[in-house]
């Protein structure tokens, strides 16, 4: 079947970033914000807020949240598909201003919840209209206890627009200016955008050519190192100042709270990751031998093996059909959602200049649809990315009927459905390989996930912890940032590489996100959590039903409670995490056995 490779955005708002429909929507949202502010003012003077009044407020606030998200997803999509677009940024800034007003209303709402005594609050959340969001309201009430005076919170939110939100936006501007020279096998030289260069580094090519491109990639980021360092320092500085104003210097407190996760769980997971480093390093050593090298360089870790006469390659249509077919083996609902997304233009996959690097899925709460961004070049990793983002879309689809606050799942469990979907497709690819060399290539593609989770993302986590610890007291220079990154990479990779990527602190978007600090360890969590799910999926006839039930609970309890309820495991103990490693070891053992005759 033929599927569109550019997404349909006019279905959301016709006319791009200057869409009249979008402008009218934003005007309505501004009026709704004013009306909700009046609703708040009308009842906030009492010592014990009225239950009906609070119920109305909860409804209005969720409606506003959905409306703003609908607009923001649309405008960000325009920016992602064309990094040179100059009309979207002012519109997005106006949306952030409206978002800021909503944040201020949420501050007042949370303080109203704090006014309630425990008995009254318990009665309130038991009301039929609020029972579905009882967990969220309890969370808001706890957050409200830590809030500062209204004027102070309003000032912080206002300053954030030109604080970490502005620096996050500035990062996007800098990335749009990155140009990387690349010489292909014919000797022709091209100028690649950041997104194109990133994709090219993951493509099949001779070692020397990849090394040359990597040197140009590193140099392109190095040329603007001072600007990236300013951006990261000021973004983090604003965040740390905000934390101190709220009484803490623990820069992991907020990320853990956002993930509804205990520090003990994170520490246990990171210990298991560190303890299993040798398993992954043995794989890297074997891959180096297959590439004709003593040790891998940084750019070789993600380099595809090309052992067969025809390296695995799929058209977008073939990849889409493959994903749908294999989703169906585990969940007909997943397959149906994937087909709907692909047929109806929810996916932006075309390989062209000026697109941003990376991939993501955003959910449109009012349309109850997703939009997926990626760049498809035909590699197995691209097929895995497509599956990954469609997994995110499935998560959004099975919770779309829940209240808006019940759809606000945490970052770590956000990676559950996506990684699970990726595992399905990666396993199917290996199983369907026509010969041992092709199977090795596909196993290598599959191994990119555990290599990333156990080595690359661990390096990010080590770097970010050390950066924030230093930033508490001083600005960190570009050279110092590169030194921190190099040290973290060498530790995470066990000094197993010949060269590294010191400018990774500049090239990785995740360090510059305004609203999700420490967006690294949630990926490792999601990957290992999904491995546990995947192991169960093969042996449980009612898995689809249980899986959907778990996804619907992801914004309804803590991470530890979710695992206990649906998987009957304790995340603060290493057993569950180590069980996932056993599946990784199975793949490595198969790779070692198949590759031994080729040495």
N, C-alpha and C positions, 0 to 999 in steps of 0.2 A: 504494500500500500504506500501511497505517496503522502508525506506529511509536510506542512509548511515549516520553514526554518526561521522565519521571522515572526515575532509575536504580534498578536492583535491587541493594540492599545486603544484604538478608536471605539471599541466596545465599552470601554470604561468612560473615557471622555474624548469626544471627537475634536481634533484640531491641535493636538500636541500641547506643549507647555503653556501656550497662550489661549487654550481652549475656552470659549465663552461659557460652556457648560461647567468647566472646572471653576471658573471665576464665580459663577452663580452659586455653586456648591460652597465655595469658601465664604461667600457673603452670608449664606444661610447658617453656616457653622459659627460665624462670628456673632450672629444674632442669637443663636442657641446658647452660646457661651454667656452672653449677657443675661439671657433669661434664667439660666441655671445659677448664675451669680445672685440674681434676685431671689430665687428659691432658697438659696443658702442663707442669704441675709434675713429672709423673712422668719426663719425659725431658729437661727443660731444664738439668739439672745437668751434662750431658756437654759436652765441648768440641766434639765433632762430632756433631750431631743425627742420629738414626737415620732412614733414608729412609722406612721403613714408618710410623714414628711421625709424620713430617711429612706424609705422604700422608693419614693418618687425620685429622690436625689440619685440613688443607685441606678435607676433606670436611665435618667437623663445623662449621667456621667458615662455610662457604657455606650449610649447612643452617640455621644460626642466622640468617644474614643474610636468607635468603628468608622465614623465619618472622616475623621482626620487621617486614620490609617489608609482608608481607601484613596484619598488624595495623594498622600505621601508615596505610597507604592507606585502610583502612576508616574509621578514626577521623577522619582529615583530611577524608574525603568527607562525613562527618556534619557537621563544622564548616562546610564550604564551603556545603552546601545550606541550613544554618540558622545564620547568624552569631550568633543569640541563644541557641543551645544552651549550657547551662552544665555539662552532664554529661560532655562529651567532653574538656575541658581536663585534668582530673585523670588520666583514663585515658591521654591522650597523654603527660602528664608521666611517668607510670610507664613507658611504652614508651621514652621518652627515657632513663630511668635504665637500663633493660635494654640499650638501644643503647650507652650509655656503657660498660657492662660488656663488651660485644662489642668496642668500640673499644680497651679496655685489653687484651683478649686479642689483638687484631690487633697492638698494639704489641709484645707479647711474641713473637708469631709472626714478625714482621718481624725482630726481633733474633736469633731462631734462624736465620733465613736468612742473616743477616750472618755468623754463626759459620762457615758453610761456606766452604771455599776454592773458588776459581773452578772447578777441575777437578771437584770433588765436586758443586758446584751444577749444572754443565753436565750431568753424568751424571744428576742428580736430575730435572731438567726434561725429560729425554729419555725418562723412564719413561712407558709407555703411559697410566698413570693420571693423569699430570700434564702430558703433552705439550700438551693443549688449553689449559692455563692457563699455559704457559711464559712468555708475555709478561707476564702479570699478576704472576707470582712474581718475575720480574726487576725489575719496577716496585717491588714490595714490598721487595725486597732493597735497592734504591737508596734508598728512603724510610727504611729501617731504619738506614742509615748516618748519617742526620741526626737520629735520635731522641736524646732526653735520657735520663737515668737513669730507671729504672722508676717510682720513687716520684714523680719530678717529672712524668712524663707522666700518671701516674694522677691527680695533684693537678690538673693542667691540665684533664683530661677531666672530673673531678668539678666543678670550678669552672665549666666551660662550661655546665652545666645551668642555673646561675643567672647565667651570663654571657651570651654572645651568643645562646644558645638561648632564654633567658628574655626577652631584649629583643626577639627576633624574635616570640615569642608575644605579648608586650605590644603590639606593633604591631597584631596581629590584633584585640586587644581594643579598641584605640583606633579602628580602622577600623569596627568594629561599631557604634560610637557616632556615626559621622558621619551627619548628617541634612541634606538639601539641599532647600530650598523650590523649588517649580517651578509656574509658572502656565501652564496650557495655553491653546490657542487659543480656548476658550470663556470664559476668565477665571477658571476654577476653579483653586484653589491646592492642590497636593499636597505631601506630604513624602516625599522619595525617600531610599532607602538609597544608600550609595556606589556599589554595583553598578548600581542602577537609574538613578542620575544619569549614570553613565558611559555606559550604553547610550543614554540619552535624548540625550546630547550628540552621538551619532553618528547620530541619527535625522533625518528630513527635517522642517524647520520654518523659519519666516521668520528672516532674519538677526537682527532685533531680539530675537526670543524666544530664539534661541540665545545671543546676547550676554548677555541677562539671566540665563539659566541658568548660563553660564560664570562670571559675576560671583558668583553664589550658591555655585557649586562652589568657587571660589577662597577665598571668605570662610569656607566651612565648614571647610576645612583650616587656614586662618589662625587660626581661633578656638582651635585646639588646637596651634598651632605650637610652643609651649614643650615640650609633652609629646612631640611627634614629634621635636623636636631632641634632647631628652634620650635618647630611644630610639636614634636614629641615632648620636649621639656615643658612647654607652656600648657599643653593639654593635661599632662600628668600633674603639673603644678597646681592648676585650677582644681583638679580632682582631689589632690591631697589637702589643699586648703579647705575644701568643702568637708572632707572627712574630719579634719581637726575642729572645724566649727561645730560639728555634731558630736564631738567628744571622743574621737578615737584617732590613733595613729596606726592602727592595724589596717593596712591597705588590702588585706585579704577578707576582711569582715564583710564588706559590701559584695564582692564577687560570690562569696559563699552564701550570703543571704539571697542574692539573685538566683542562685542555683538551688535554693531550698535544701542546702547540703551542709552537713557538719564537717568541721575541720578534721575530725578523726577519719571520716570517709576519704577525704582527699589525701591525707597522709598515708593511709593504708594503700590506696590505689597507686600513689607515686612510689611507694616502697616496692610494690610488686613490679612496677615498670622498671625501676632501677635494677632490681635483682635479676631480671630476665634479659638484661642487656647482652650478655654473652651469646644467647641464642640468636639474636639478630645480627651480631657481629660475625658469627660463623657464616651466615647467609651472605653478608657483604663480601667476605673473603672469597667465597665461591663465585659470586657474580663477577668480581674483579678478574679472576682467572678466566672466566668465559669471555670477558671483554679484552683479554690479552694484556692485562695489567697486573702489577704486583699489588697495588692498592687502588681503590677507587678515589677519584676526585669528587668534590661536592656535586658537580653537575651529572656525574655518572649514576648516582643513587636512583634517580628517577628515569634514567635513560632506558629505553626499551631494549631488551635483548633481540638481536636479529640473527637467529640461528637457522631458520628455515629459508628456503628459496623465496618464498612469498610471505613476508611478515604479516601477522593478522591485521586486517584492515576491513572496515565496514563503511558503507554509505550511511547517511543519517537514517534513511528509511529502513535499512537492514538492522541497524542498532535499535531503532524504535520497536520494530516487530519482535526482535530478540528479547527485549526487556518485557514487553507485554506477554509474550508466550511463557516466559519463566516466572513472572509474577503469578501467573495463573496456577502454577503448580502448588503455590503456598496459599494464595488468597485470590479468589475470583474478584473480590471487591477491589483489591489493589490493581489488578489487570484492567478492570473496567474504568477505574479512575485514570490510569495512565493513558488508555486509549482516548478517553474524552479530552484529556489535556493536550495530547499530540494532534488530534484531529481538529481541535478548535483553536489552534494558534496560541496556546498558553506558553509555548517554549520559544525563546530567542536563541538560536544555535548557529546562525550563519557565521562563517569565518571571513571577516572583512576588517579593514583598518578602522581605527578610532574607537573600537569597543574597549571597555575597561577589562582588565584581567580578572580571572577567577570565575566563580559561579555561585549562584544563590537561588533561593526560592522565597518569594513574598506572597502572603495570602491577602486577598481582598475581602474583608469581612462583610461588606455590603453586597457585593456581587456573589460571594461565596465561591470564588474561583481563585486559582493560583496563577502566578506568572514566574516562569523559570528562566534564568539568565545563564548562559554558558557559551563557549565557542567550540564547535565540533570540527575536528580535523580527521577523524576516522580511526584513531588509535583505540586500543582496549580501554585505556584510562578515560577516554571521552565517553565510551559506553557506560563505564562505571559511574562517571559524573552524572550522566543522564538518569541512571537508575537512582542515584543518591538523591538528586533533587526531586524526582518523582516520588520518592519515599517521603520527603518532607511534605509534598503536596497531598499525599494520602493521609498523613497525620492531620493536616488542616481540614481535609474533607470529612473525616470521621467525627470531628468535634464541632463542625460548623453550626449545628443546631443548638449548641450549648450557649449559655450567657457569655458575653464578651470576656468578662474576667475569668471565666472557666476555660477560655481558649488561650490564656496567657501562660503557657507552659514555660518552664525554666530552660536555660541554655543547654544544660547537660542532657536532659531528657529530650531536648529538641533534636539531638543527633541520633536518637534511638531508631526511629522509623527510617531515616535516611540511610544509616549504616546497615540496618537490616536488609533494606532493599538492595544496597550495593553488594552485600554478601551473597544474596540469591543469584545475582547476575554473574558475579565473579566465579562462583562455584560452577554454574552452568557452563560458562565459557571454557573452563578447564576440562570439565567432563566431556564436552563436545569436540575437543581437539582431535584432529585427524591423525596426528603422529606425535612422537615423543618430543621432537624439537618444537613443534607448535605448542604442545602442552607446557614445555618449559617457558616459552615466551609468555604464555597466559598466566602461569603460576607467578612469574616475575611481576606481571601487571597487578595480580591480586596482592602480592606482597607489598605493594606500595602503601597500602593502608597500615599494616602493623609497623612498617618501617617509619612511617610518618608519626604514628601515635606513640611509639616507644622511644624514638630517637629525635626526630625533628621537633615534635611538639614538646617533648621533655626539654629540649634546648630552649625553646621559646619560654617555657615556664621558668626555667632557671634564670634566663636573661631578665625576664620581667620582674621577678622577685628582687633580683640584685639591683636592677635599675631603679625600682621604686624605693628600695631601702636607701640608695644613694641620693635620690631626688628629694628625699625628706629634708635634706640639709643643704643641698647645693645643685646648681645646674650641671648637667653632664655634657661634656664636650663631644663633638662628633668622633674624635679619636677614641675617647673613653667609651662611647657607645659601641664602637666597633670592637674594642678590646673586650668589653663585657660579652658581646655576642660571640666572638671567637672563643673565649674561654668556655662559655656555655655549650657551644657546639662541640668542642673537643671533649668536654666531660660527658655529654650525652652520647656521643659517638665513640667514646672510649679510645680516642686518638686513632681511629681506624681509617681515617681518610688522609690523603696527601694534601689536599687543599680544602678550604672552607669558604663560607660566604659571609664575611664580616659585615657587609652592608645589608644583611637580611633585616636588620632593625628598621631600615628605610623602605625596603621593598615589600614588606608584609603588612597588608591593610589592617589586620586584626589588632595591631598595636595602637591604631589610631581611631578606633571606634569610640564615639562619645558615650553611648548608652550601655555598652557591655564591656566593662573592664575585665582584664584577664581572660579574654576569649581564646584560651588555648586548652586548658585542662578539660573543658566540657567535651571536646572532641574525643579525648582519650576515654573519658567516662562513657560517652555514647557508644564508642566502638566496643569496649569490653562488655558493656551492658547488653549490646546487641548480639555479641557472640554467645552470651548465655541464653538469650531468647532463641537464637538460630539453632542452637543445640537442641532445645526443647521442640522447636517447630517440626523437626523431622520425625518425631515419634508421637505426636499428639494429634489425634484426628480432629479434635475440636479447637485446634490452635488458632484459627482465624478469629473465632468468637472471643477467645481469651486475650488475644493480641489487641483487638479493638477495645476491649474493656480496659486494658492497661493504658492504651493511648488516651482514652477518654478521661482517665484519672490523673493525667500528667500535670494538671494545674489545680489539683484538688487535695494534695497532701505533700508532705515532705518527700524528698528523694528516698530516704531510708524507709519511710512508711510504704511508699509505692513498691519498692523491691520486696519488702516483707509481705505485703498483701498479695501481690501477683506472682512472685517467684519464690516466696518463702525462704529468703536469704537475708543475712546480716551483712550490710555493705561495709561495716567497720572491721570486719574480719577478712583476712587475705584469701580464704578458701574460694569464694565466688570469683574473685579477680583471677586467681591462678587457674581456675577451671577454663577460663577463656583462653589463657595462654596455651593450653593443651591443643586447642584447635589450630593455633598458629604453628606449633611444633609439628603437627601432622603435615601441614603444607611444606614446611622446611625439609622435613624428612623425605617427602616425595621429590622435592626439587633436588636434593643431594643425590638421591638414588638415580634419578633420570639423567643428571648432568655428569655423573662420575665417568661414564664412557667417553665423554667429549674432551676430557682433560688430556 
